[in-house]
């Protein structure tokens, strides 16, 4: 576990979404998200329903977002679960860093397919990055995605991340993008 500072916010509101803790009511939509082949296409494939249910059983729904920087994305009007987002420290032993053995802040997200194309990932990402920029010292934020994931690459570009390089990981070409945290200050 990293000793570096992380985001302390537990709830972040934006225009159409709220980033919040996980709830029992999110269970079925979370299972659908993690088992959807299209959602899992660029993250090593979908998980089996049994594996997701086992993970929820081991941790508990309320504890899935207990760590700093982990959130469920919910529709602000209905509080319905639409995805997950995290701004956490990347593991130093994984490939795709700006410097060797770094534990940069890393942005990651998954959205339910029925929420794709509505700008909700951009809104959620902007909200979490602004909250972090207001609280943490300036530092790089990375986003690692399969190079074939054009949606994610377009979102990274729209957010202001710049492509740093490509690398191979999990038998696929990956793109490392980065931005300075304080570029997201409101």
C-alpha positions as CSV (number, residue, x, y, z in Angstrom):
1,X,0.0,0.0,0.0
2,X,1.3,3.4,-1.0
3,X,2.3,6.0,1.6
4,X,1.7,8.7,-1.0
5,X,-1.3,11.0,-0.6
6,X,-4.6,10.1,-2.1
7,X,-8.0,11.7,-2.6
8,X,-10.0,11.8,0.7
9,X,-13.4,12.8,-0.7
10,X,-16.1,10.2,-0.2
11,X,-18.8,11.9,-2.3
12,X,-18.4,14.2,-5.3
13,X,-21.3,15.8,-7.1
14,X,-21.4,17.0,-10.7
15,X,-24.2,18.3,-13.0
16,X,-25.7,14.9,-13.9
17,X,-23.8,12.4,-11.8
18,X,-22.8,11.8,-8.3
19,X,-19.7,9.8,-7.3
20,X,-20.6,8.0,-4.1
21,X,-20.1,4.8,-2.0
22,X,-21.5,1.5,-3.2
23,X,-24.8,0.3,-2.0
24,X,-26.7,-3.0,-1.9
25,X,-29.1,-1.6,-4.5
26,X,-26.1,-1.4,-6.9
27,X,-25.5,-5.2,-6.8
28,X,-27.3,-6.4,-10.0
29,X,-26.1,-3.4,-12.1
30,X,-22.5,-3.9,-10.9
31,X,-22.7,-7.6,-11.8
32,X,-24.1,-6.7,-15.3
33,X,-21.2,-4.2,-15.7
34,X,-18.5,-6.6,-14.8
35,X,-19.9,-9.5,-16.8
36,X,-20.7,-7.5,-20.0
37,X,-18.4,-8.7,-22.9
38,X,-18.4,-5.3,-24.5
39,X,-17.5,-3.5,-21.3
40,X,-14.7,-6.1,-20.6
41,X,-13.4,-6.1,-24.2
42,X,-10.3,-4.0,-23.4
43,X,-9.7,-5.0,-19.8
44,X,-9.0,-8.7,-20.3
45,X,-12.5,-9.8,-20.9
46,X,-15.6,-10.0,-18.8
47,X,-15.6,-11.7,-15.4
48,X,-17.9,-14.6,-14.8
49,X,-21.1,-13.9,-12.8
50,X,-19.9,-16.4,-10.2
51,X,-16.5,-14.6,-9.8
52,X,-18.2,-11.2,-9.4
53,X,-20.7,-12.6,-6.9
54,X,-17.9,-14.3,-5.0
55,X,-16.0,-11.0,-4.8
56,X,-19.1,-9.2,-3.5
57,X,-19.7,-11.9,-1.0
58,X,-16.1,-11.8,0.3
59,X,-16.0,-8.0,0.6
60,X,-19.6,-6.9,0.9
61,X,-21.4,-4.4,-1.3
62,X,-20.9,-1.6,1.2
63,X,-17.1,-2.2,1.3
64,X,-16.4,-2.2,-2.5
65,X,-15.7,1.5,-2.4
66,X,-14.1,1.7,1.0
67,X,-10.6,2.6,-0.2
68,X,-9.8,6.2,-1.0
69,X,-10.5,7.2,-4.6
70,X,-13.0,4.5,-5.4
71,X,-16.5,5.5,-6.3
72,X,-19.7,4.3,-7.9
73,X,-21.0,6.6,-10.5
74,X,-24.7,7.2,-10.1
75,X,-27.3,9.2,-12.1
76,X,-27.9,12.3,-10.0
77,X,-31.6,12.4,-10.7
78,X,-32.4,8.7,-9.9
79,X,-29.3,7.6,-7.9
80,X,-29.2,4.6,-10.2
81,X,-25.8,2.9,-10.7
82,X,-24.2,3.7,-14.1
83,X,-20.5,2.7,-13.4
84,X,-17.4,2.9,-11.4
85,X,-14.5,5.3,-11.3
86,X,-11.2,5.4,-9.5
87,X,-8.4,7.7,-8.9
88,X,-5.9,5.6,-7.1
89,X,-2.1,4.9,-7.0
90,X,-0.9,2.6,-9.7
91,X,1.1,-0.4,-8.7
92,X,4.8,0.3,-9.1
93,X,5.5,-3.3,-10.4
94,X,3.1,-2.9,-13.3
95,X,4.3,-1.6,-16.7
96,X,3.3,1.8,-18.1
97,X,4.6,4.5,-15.8
98,X,6.2,7.8,-16.4
99,X,9.2,6.8,-14.3
100,X,10.4,3.4,-13.1
101,X,8.8,2.2,-9.9
102,X,6.4,5.1,-9.7
103,X,3.1,5.0,-8.0
104,X,1.4,7.8,-10.0
105,X,-2.3,8.7,-9.6
106,X,-4.1,6.7,-12.1
107,X,-7.6,7.3,-13.5
108,X,-9.8,4.3,-14.4
109,X,-13.5,3.9,-15.1
110,X,-16.1,1.5,-16.4
111,X,-19.5,2.6,-17.5
112,X,-22.6,0.5,-18.1
113,X,-23.2,0.1,-21.8
114,X,-26.5,1.9,-21.6
115,X,-24.6,5.0,-20.3
116,X,-22.1,5.1,-23.2
117,X,-22.1,8.1,-25.5
118,X,-23.9,10.5,-23.1
119,X,-20.8,12.2,-21.8
120,X,-21.2,10.7,-18.3
121,X,-17.6,9.3,-18.2
122,X,-16.2,12.7,-19.1
123,X,-18.4,14.4,-16.4
124,X,-17.4,11.8,-13.7
125,X,-13.7,12.0,-14.6
126,X,-13.7,15.8,-14.6
127,X,-15.4,15.8,-11.2
128,X,-12.9,13.4,-9.6
129,X,-9.9,15.1,-11.1
130,X,-11.1,18.5,-10.0
131,X,-11.7,17.3,-6.4
132,X,-8.2,15.8,-6.4
133,X,-6.6,19.0,-7.9
134,X,-8.2,21.0,-5.1
135,X,-6.9,18.7,-2.4
136,X,-3.6,17.2,-3.5
137,X,-0.2,18.6,-4.5
138,X,0.4,18.9,-8.2
139,X,1.6,15.7,-9.7
140,X,1.1,13.6,-12.8
141,X,-2.0,11.6,-13.4
142,X,-1.8,8.6,-15.8
143,X,-4.4,6.8,-17.8
144,X,-3.5,3.4,-19.3
145,X,-5.7,1.8,-21.9
146,X,-5.5,-0.7,-24.7
147,X,-4.5,1.2,-27.9
148,X,-7.4,-0.4,-29.6
149,X,-9.9,1.2,-27.2
150,X,-10.7,4.3,-29.3
151,X,-13.5,5.4,-26.9
152,X,-11.1,5.6,-24.0
153,X,-8.4,7.3,-26.0
154,X,-10.9,9.9,-27.2
155,X,-12.0,10.5,-23.6
156,X,-8.4,10.9,-22.5
157,X,-7.8,13.4,-25.2
158,X,-11.0,15.3,-24.4
159,X,-9.9,15.5,-20.7
160,X,-6.6,16.9,-21.7
161,X,-4.3,13.9,-21.3
162,X,-1.4,13.7,-23.7
163,X,-0.1,10.4,-25.2
164,X,3.3,9.6,-23.7
165,X,4.1,6.3,-25.3
166,X,2.8,2.8,-26.1
167,X,3.9,-0.4,-24.4
168,X,2.9,-4.1,-24.3
169,X,0.9,-5.5,-21.4
170,X,-1.4,-8.4,-21.1
171,X,-0.6,-9.5,-24.6
172,X,-1.9,-6.2,-26.1
173,X,-0.6,-2.8,-27.1
174,X,-1.4,-0.2,-24.5
175,X,-1.2,3.6,-24.5
176,X,0.1,5.6,-21.6
177,X,-1.4,9.0,-21.3
178,X,-0.7,11.7,-18.7
179,X,-1.8,15.0,-17.4
180,X,-0.8,17.3,-14.6
181,X,-3.3,17.2,-11.8
182,X,-3.5,20.9,-11.3
183,X,-4.6,21.4,-14.9
184,X,-8.0,20.2,-13.6
185,X,-8.4,23.0,-11.0
186,X,-11.8,24.6,-11.4
